[in-house]
Amino acid sequence: MLGLLQAKERIVALSPAINELIFAMDRGDWVVGNTQYASYPLQSQKVAKVGGFFDVSFEALLKLKPTLVIMQPHNTKFIKHLEAFGIGYALINVDRLQSIQEGIITIGTLLRNPQGAKSIVERIQTQLKSLQGITHNQKILMVIGDTIDFQKGVFIVGHGLYLHDIIEISGNHNAYASKLPQQPILSYENIIATQADILIILAPNSNRSQEVIKQAWSQLPIPAIQKGNIFVMQEEYVSIPSDRLVLFLEDFKKILEVSRKSK
């Protein structure tokens, strides 16, 4: 539900990706609140914080007197409260590649900057096209987090995320074959069973060095290790599907190019 648009909105952005997109569209001065994980660009750190990912404080949000709250579907518990106080809101889904691009266009409309949104989407699409034709039919396993204790299970990218879509668009396959909607946690044995050709570990802001993480994974009997196709991505943007998705795509392209040489 959207309220009447103001000359200059007072926006609360309830995810780092949404916050970054607003700033990327030159409307950062409209943001009066965001979450504790919204740290980019630097100006975001000075904005009032209303909580974390799942623990947003409606009381803190209300004190900011927003005219518009932009959030992801997991924040829908606030909708009735927002409606009761006459606060406009918009839901943006950033789970899949298509929904990310649609969400960018929606945000551009809300911010009255459709051209800015269009430019971001075009850059993403250009970078996606550049992934094609580098490698084919490789099984790519993307691990989420810097886990080095396999007995506790390992989070990986399943079939319900934009990262899976990127793998498919590149002409390769997710090494995790099951299409169950839940986010998978694999045991040591199940990781081996994937027989991944390329292993990518997404560990943004990890305190562990790449060498330590790679060493922990180096004993697994999978083709990726035998070929030397193990990569650790630690940049903050690898887990934030904003306009900086193009940076992730550039890094992913380099990984494909290196892996092609190892065949």
Wavefront OBJ file of the C-alpha trace (Angstrom):
o trace
v 0.000 0.000 0.000
v 1.414 3.352 -1.014
v 0.370 6.597 0.581
v 0.329 9.959 -1.147
v 3.812 10.718 -2.484
v 5.523 13.627 -0.791
v 7.820 16.210 -2.412
v 10.587 14.540 -0.456
v 9.811 11.214 1.167
v 10.992 10.195 4.636
v 12.009 6.599 3.924
v 12.884 3.740 6.233
v 14.727 0.985 4.328
v 14.460 -2.380 6.071
v 17.233 -4.241 4.251
v 20.824 -3.433 3.219
v 20.000 -4.103 -0.454
v 17.043 -1.716 -0.448
v 19.090 0.911 1.380
v 21.933 0.658 -1.153
v 19.562 0.921 -4.093
v 18.002 4.101 -2.716
v 21.434 5.685 -2.351
v 22.440 4.439 -5.819
v 19.439 6.282 -7.250
v 20.562 9.557 -5.630
v 17.874 9.580 -2.977
v 20.039 8.871 0.057
v 18.944 12.134 1.654
v 15.412 10.725 1.759
v 16.492 7.849 4.048
v 15.732 8.623 7.700
v 16.104 5.064 8.975
v 17.640 1.704 8.059
v 18.946 -1.413 9.795
v 22.169 -2.064 11.676
v 23.492 -4.064 8.701
v 23.125 -1.141 6.284
v 26.719 0.091 6.206
v 27.193 1.031 2.543
v 27.597 3.654 1.307
v 29.375 5.343 4.211
v 26.544 7.851 4.746
v 24.295 4.898 5.671
v 26.172 4.423 8.918
v 25.004 7.830 10.135
v 21.329 7.048 9.551
v 19.127 6.085 12.528
v 18.972 2.311 13.069
v 15.661 0.560 13.729
v 16.963 -2.949 14.402
v 18.409 -5.901 12.546
v 17.138 -8.358 9.957
v 14.311 -9.978 11.927
v 14.147 -7.752 15.021
v 13.032 -4.380 13.685
v 11.573 -2.126 16.391
v 8.281 -0.611 15.270
v 8.522 1.921 18.091
v 11.934 3.099 16.825
v 10.577 3.197 13.276
v 7.549 5.256 14.310
v 9.692 7.881 16.028
v 11.303 8.678 12.668
v 7.912 9.753 11.261
v 8.416 8.006 7.901
v 6.134 8.584 4.946
v 7.299 5.389 3.234
v 8.718 2.074 4.461
v 10.361 -0.174 1.861
v 10.845 -3.732 3.033
v 11.176 -7.383 2.068
v 8.348 -9.920 2.500
v 9.691 -11.206 5.837
v 8.759 -7.832 7.396
v 5.043 -8.161 6.604
v 4.132 -8.393 10.306
v 4.351 -4.589 10.328
v 1.780 -4.012 7.599
v -1.242 -3.682 9.872
v 0.646 -1.264 12.117
v 1.797 0.823 9.155
v -1.733 0.977 7.787
v -3.094 1.961 11.197
v -0.737 4.943 11.298
v -1.270 5.855 7.645
v 2.319 5.113 6.648
v 2.914 4.075 3.037
v 4.861 0.895 2.376
v 6.184 -1.245 -0.477
v 7.324 -4.879 -0.513
v 10.449 -5.691 -2.520
v 11.504 -9.311 -3.056
v 15.214 -9.833 -3.724
v 15.316 -13.642 -3.623
v 15.426 -14.388 -7.355
v 17.195 -12.621 -10.202
v 13.950 -11.630 -11.909
v 12.417 -10.263 -8.730
v 15.567 -8.250 -7.980
v 15.326 -6.504 -11.339
v 11.596 -5.930 -10.926
v 12.221 -4.587 -7.432
v 14.806 -2.128 -8.718
v 12.279 -0.779 -11.227
v 9.653 -0.496 -8.489
v 12.022 1.414 -6.221
v 12.898 3.712 -9.114
v 9.212 4.504 -9.548
v 8.760 5.177 -5.833
v 11.774 7.474 -5.828
v 10.605 9.207 -8.995
v 13.843 8.210 -10.696
v 12.840 5.543 -13.243
v 15.860 6.259 -15.444
v 18.246 5.613 -12.557
v 16.569 2.256 -11.945
v 16.639 1.394 -15.636
v 20.380 2.114 -15.810
v 21.095 -0.212 -12.872
v 19.057 -3.035 -14.431
v 20.779 -2.565 -17.788
v 24.216 -2.820 -16.167
v 23.177 -6.023 -14.414
v 21.823 -7.522 -17.650
v 24.982 -6.594 -19.563
v 27.144 -8.282 -16.961
v 24.925 -11.380 -16.966
v 25.336 -11.732 -20.729
v 29.102 -11.555 -20.343
v 29.023 -14.780 -18.285
v 27.814 -16.858 -21.199
v 30.141 -18.988 -23.276
v 33.012 -19.161 -20.761
v 32.405 -22.628 -19.303
v 29.647 -25.173 -19.888
v 27.941 -27.854 -17.809
v 30.233 -27.442 -14.817
v 28.736 -28.346 -11.441
v 29.163 -25.315 -9.198
v 28.735 -25.542 -5.433
v 28.297 -22.239 -3.589
v 28.812 -22.402 0.159
v 27.398 -19.709 2.441
v 29.681 -18.796 5.340
v 33.225 -19.621 6.419
v 32.424 -22.958 8.053
v 35.490 -25.131 8.609
v 33.836 -27.670 10.926
v 31.903 -29.970 8.603
v 30.360 -31.930 11.481
v 27.990 -29.015 12.122
v 26.677 -28.997 8.577
v 27.291 -26.469 5.822
v 24.860 -23.928 4.391
v 24.866 -23.882 0.604
v 23.022 -22.098 -2.179
v 19.932 -24.056 -3.196
v 17.538 -23.520 -6.089
v 15.543 -20.676 -4.552
v 18.103 -17.883 -4.687
v 19.373 -15.422 -7.302
v 22.808 -17.013 -6.979
v 21.373 -20.233 -8.416
v 19.891 -18.221 -11.287
v 23.308 -16.724 -12.018
v 24.883 -20.186 -12.177
v 22.237 -21.336 -14.648
v 22.525 -18.228 -16.832
v 26.282 -18.815 -17.115
v 25.597 -22.154 -18.813
v 26.518 -24.258 -15.787
v 24.614 -26.120 -13.076
v 24.084 -25.965 -9.353
v 25.991 -28.917 -7.903
v 23.157 -29.343 -5.408
v 20.663 -31.368 -7.408
v 17.627 -31.340 -5.105
v 15.018 -28.709 -5.949
v 13.458 -28.557 -2.478
v 12.564 -24.932 -1.617
v 14.299 -24.938 1.761
v 17.781 -23.471 2.114
v 19.993 -26.590 2.230
v 22.365 -27.626 5.006
v 24.675 -30.410 3.846
v 26.670 -32.928 5.821
v 30.267 -33.771 4.963
v 29.099 -36.851 3.055
v 26.498 -34.907 1.081
v 29.040 -32.269 0.112
v 31.262 -35.008 -1.325
v 28.246 -36.507 -3.116
v 27.789 -33.293 -5.125
v 31.119 -33.979 -6.901
v 31.331 -30.266 -7.653
v 33.683 -29.084 -10.399
v 33.893 -25.562 -8.980
v 33.652 -24.654 -5.291
v 32.865 -21.062 -4.316
v 32.768 -20.103 -0.645
v 30.840 -16.920 0.096
v 32.240 -15.561 3.357
v 31.623 -11.801 3.479
v 33.328 -10.032 6.367
v 34.835 -13.264 7.677
v 37.633 -12.942 10.205
v 39.291 -16.025 8.759
v 41.845 -15.668 5.981
v 41.257 -17.216 2.575
v 44.194 -19.548 3.224
v 42.635 -20.904 6.423
v 39.268 -21.473 4.753
v 40.804 -23.116 1.696
v 42.968 -25.378 3.840
v 39.915 -26.684 5.682
v 38.263 -27.617 2.385
v 41.373 -28.885 0.607
v 41.023 -32.498 1.774
v 37.597 -33.087 0.249
v 37.658 -35.705 -2.543
v 35.773 -33.680 -5.132
v 36.852 -32.582 -8.625
v 36.919 -28.898 -7.622
v 39.719 -29.547 -5.141
v 41.615 -31.839 -7.497
v 41.529 -29.173 -10.214
v 42.342 -26.311 -7.860
v 38.951 -24.721 -8.508
v 38.303 -23.467 -4.982
v 37.532 -19.781 -4.518
v 36.727 -17.668 -1.469
v 34.758 -14.443 -1.892
v 34.896 -12.204 1.177
v 33.708 -8.850 -0.096
v 30.638 -7.476 1.670
v 28.660 -7.159 -1.552
v 28.632 -10.898 -2.299
v 25.565 -11.276 -0.061
v 23.752 -8.035 -0.947
v 21.679 -8.031 -4.185
v 21.732 -4.288 -4.824
v 23.273 -2.279 -7.655
v 26.569 -3.793 -6.463
v 25.398 -7.116 -7.864
v 27.435 -6.142 -10.941
v 30.589 -6.379 -8.793
v 29.693 -9.925 -7.769
v 29.040 -10.808 -11.401
v 32.447 -9.426 -12.413
v 34.115 -11.589 -9.739
v 32.094 -14.641 -10.774
v 33.135 -14.117 -14.396
v 36.815 -14.151 -13.358
v 36.238 -17.413 -11.485
v 34.732 -19.007 -14.593
v 37.682 -17.828 -16.692
v 40.209 -19.281 -14.241
v 38.263 -22.551 -14.020
v 38.187 -22.903 -17.798
v 41.986 -22.946 -17.845
v 42.107 -25.763 -15.294
v 40.189 -28.266 -17.438
l 1 2 3 4 5 6 7 8 9 10 11 12 13 14 15 16 17 18 19 20 21 22 23 24 25 26 27 28 29 30 31 32 33 34 35 36 37 38 39 40 41 42 43 44 45 46 47 48 49 50 51 52 53 54 55 56 57 58 59 60 61 62 63 64 65 66 67 68 69 70 71 72 73 74 75 76 77 78 79 80 81 82 83 84 85 86 87 88 89 90 91 92 93 94 95 96 97 98 99 100 101 102 103 104 105 106 107 108 109 110 111 112 113 114 115 116 117 118 119 120 121 122 123 124 125 126 127 128 129 130 131 132 133 134 135 136 137 138 139 140 141 142 143 144 145 146 147 148 149 150 151 152 153 154 155 156 157 158 159 160 161 162 163 164 165 166 167 168 169 170 171 172 173 174 175 176 177 178 179 180 181 182 183 184 185 186 187 188 189 190 191 192 193 194 195 196 197 198 199 200 201 202 203 204 205 206 207 208 209 210 211 212 213 214 215 216 217 218 219 220 221 222 223 224 225 226 227 228 229 230 231 232 233 234 235 236 237 238 239 240 241 242 243 244 245 246 247 248 249 250 251 252 253 254 255 256 257 258 259 260 261 262 263
